[in-house]
């Protein structure tokens, strides 16, 4: 994970390539937290 962070920090890869889900705003954090808990959901 540290090596990946370095790649992003040095501009060799954009962090958007690693995003699998995007949650707009902070009105419903429960949905995001449940998705992280159950990683097989939504894939």
Legacy VTK file of the C-alpha trace (Angstrom):
# vtk DataFile Version 3.0
C-alpha trace
ASCII
DATASET POLYDATA
POINTS 43 float
0.000 0.000 0.000
2.859 2.383 0.763
4.383 1.771 -2.659
1.041 2.504 -4.313
0.748 5.760 -2.358
4.199 6.786 -3.585
3.215 6.106 -7.197
0.186 8.367 -6.796
2.135 11.077 -4.922
4.731 11.215 -7.713
2.003 11.643 -10.328
2.628 8.376 -12.152
-0.957 7.222 -11.586
-4.147 9.073 -10.713
-6.027 8.069 -7.549
-9.291 7.943 -9.500
-8.088 4.703 -11.117
-8.287 3.014 -7.707
-11.835 4.138 -6.853
-14.478 1.458 -7.204
-17.354 3.405 -5.626
-18.039 7.118 -5.232
-20.342 8.516 -2.574
-21.383 12.139 -3.009
-21.617 14.148 0.211
-21.685 12.903 3.766
-25.441 12.661 4.306
-25.527 8.853 4.424
-22.225 7.419 5.678
-23.940 4.177 6.696
-24.159 2.974 3.076
-20.428 3.538 2.510
-19.469 1.878 5.801
-21.630 -1.169 5.082
-20.067 -1.494 1.637
-16.581 -1.468 3.154
-17.643 -4.081 5.717
-19.148 -6.420 3.091
-16.637 -6.121 0.250
-18.443 -8.609 -1.993
-21.529 -6.354 -2.204
-21.789 -4.289 -5.364
-19.091 -6.044 -7.345
LINES 1 44
43 0 1 2 3 4 5 6 7 8 9 10 11 12 13 14 15 16 17 18 19 20 21 22 23 24 25 26 27 28 29 30 31 32 33 34 35 36 37 38 39 40 41 42
